[in-house]
Amino acid sequence: MAGRTVSKKLQMIFPFVLIGLIILGCTGYNNATHGTCGNFDTVISGNGSRGFVTTYHWSGNPNDNVIAVPDTDGNGADIVKLGGYFGTGVPAMFEVEGPKCKYGYLGSDASQYEVPVEFKDQIFTLRIGENIDEINSNLYLEGQADPFPYIGVEQADGSFVFYRILFHVECDSKNTEFYSKDGQLFLKEDNSLVRSLPYEQDVQ
C-alpha cells in the first residue's frame, strides 16, 4: 500500500516537474542562440527575452577606446550579463579580442620576439547599463605574476605593439547590483570590488 501511495504522489508531481523543466529550457540558456550585436558576440536565452555579451571585438586602433555594453541585442532581448554560461554549463566569459595576430604575448622581454615589439597600456572606458546584474570574466587573474590580458597588434612596418588591457568603468546609476567609483566597479550589496576586471589603478 505504501508503495502505491508513493507512486501516486510521483505521478501527481511529475507533470509539474516537467512543466518546470520546459519553462527553464525556454527562458534559460539550455537552448541558447548565438549572435552578434555591434562589436559584441551574444548568447540569447531560449525564448529570446534576455541574454549576455561575451567577446568584444576590438579594431586594434588605440583611439577606439570606448566599450559600451548594449542594453538590448536589438531584437528584444535584454542584455543582463557580461559573460555567462550556456547549455550544460559551458563558459562564455566576457573578454576583449583584437585583430588576428601571429604572435602571442610572451612576456615583457623584447628579446623573446622575432620582430621589434613595444608594450603600451590601452585604457578602455567600459560603460555598463542598468540591466547588468552579473559579471563573468577572467580578464584579471589575481595572484598571477602578470595578471593582465595583452593584445598584440601588427603595425604597418611589420613590428608589433602589445597592449595591456585596462578599464575605466562607468556604471549607470540606475543599476541595482553595481556602482562605479573612480573608474572601478563595486557590488552594491557589500561594497566589494569586482576583482575579475583589470583597472587602470592596478598599474599605478
N, C-alpha and C positions, 0 to 999 in steps of 0.2 A: 504493500500500500504506500509506504514511504517513497519507494522508487517511482511510482506512478505520479505522486504529488510533485516530486522534483521535476519529472519530465514535463508535466503540465505547466509548471512555472517557467521552465525554459522555453516551452512553446509560446507562452504569453510574452516573454521578454524578447525573444529573438526578432520579431518584426521591428521593435523599437531600436534594437541594436543595429539592424540592417539599415533602417532609415537614417540613423545617426552616421553610419559609415558612408552612406551615399551623399549625405549633406557635406560631410567632411571632405570627401573626394572632390566635390564640386567647388566648395569655397576655399579649400586649402590648395597646396601646391603638388599634390599627387599627380594630377592631370594638367600640370602647368604647360603653358605655351611660352616659347622663347621668341623675342623680337628685339626691336631697337626703338629708341626714342632720342632723336638728336644724336649726340656722340656716345650715348649710353647703350649697353646691352640690357635687356629687361627679362624678367621672369614674371609671368602673369598667372594668377590663380585660375582654377578650372572654370569658374563662372564669369571670369573677366572683370570682377569687381575691384580687385586690388592686386598689387604686385610690388616688386622691388627691382632696383637697379644693381647691376653687377660691375662690369668693366666700363670705365670711361676711356674712350679712345682719344688720346692727345695728339695734336698735329706735330708736336716737336718744336713748334715756334715758341720761344720764351715769352713773347708778347701775348700769347694765347693762355692767359693765366687765371681765368675765372671758370670754376666748375659749379654750375647752378643745377642742383638736383631738381628735376621737374616735379610738379605737384601731381600730374597725371601722365599717362602714357599717350594721351591724345585720342584714345579710343574708349574712354570711360572708366579706366582703371585708376584708382588712387595709388600713387607710389608711397608706400608706408615704411619701407626699409632701405637701408644701404647694405646690400649683401643679404644672403639668406640661404635657405635650404629648400630643395625640391625633391619630388619623388620619394624615395625611401630614406631621405636624409643626405642627399648629395649636396656638398657645399658649393656655393657660388658666391665667393666673397667680393666685397667692394674693393676694387683696385684701379690703378691708373696704368694704362698701357700706351707706349709710344709707337712710332713707325717701326716697321721691321728692321732689325739691327743684326748684323752678322757677328757682332762682338758682345758678349755678356760682361757684366761688371765683375772684375777680378780683384778688386781692392784699389786703394788709392796710390799704389806704387806704379808710376807710369812705365817703368821698365818692364812690367809684365805684359805689356801690349805690343803688338807688331806694328802699330801705327801711332802717330802722335795723338795724345789724348789730353783733355782738360777736364777739370772737375768743378762744377758750379752748383749753386743752390737754385732750385726752381720752387718759388713760393706761390702756391695756388690759393686764391680766395675760394673757399668751399662754402657755398650758400645752401643751407638746409631749410626747407619749408616747414609749415605747421603740421603736416601729415606724418612726418618721420617719427617712428616710435621704437626703432631698433637699429643698432649698428653692428654689422658683422664684417670684420676686416682684419687682415693680417699685415697691414702696411707698416705697422711699427712693431718690431719684435723685441719687446722689453727684455733686458737681461743679456742680449747678444752684444758682442764687441762692437759691431756696426749694425745697429738695429733698423737702419733706414732703407727704403727702396731706392734704386737707381735706374734711370732710363738712359740708354745710350742713343745718341742721335748723330748720324753721319753728316759731316759738313761738306760744302762744295769742293774743298781742296782734298778730300779724302780722309781728313782727320776726324776724330770723334770727340764729342762732349758728353760726359756722363753727368746727368742732372740728378742731384739728390732731391727727392720729392718731399716737400713740406707744405703744411696747411696753415692758413689763417681762416678760422671758421666764423661765419656769420649765421646765426640761427634765428628764425622767425620768432618773435616774442610770443606768438600765439601757440607755439609748440608746447604740449603738456608734459613731455618727457624730458626734454633737453633745454639747456640755455647756453649761450656763448658769453664768454668774458675774456677780454684781452686776446681774442683770437683763438681761444681754446674752448672745447666743448665739455659740458658738465651735465650730470644727471640731476634733475630737479629733486628726486627722491631723497638723496643724501649728500648732494653737492660734490660727489666724487668725479674726478676727471675721467673722461673716456680715453683710456690709455691705448686703444688699438689704432689710433691715428697719429701720424708724425706732425708735430707742431713746429713752427719757426722758433719758439722758445727753447726747443730741445737742443739747438746748436748755438745758443747764445751763452 
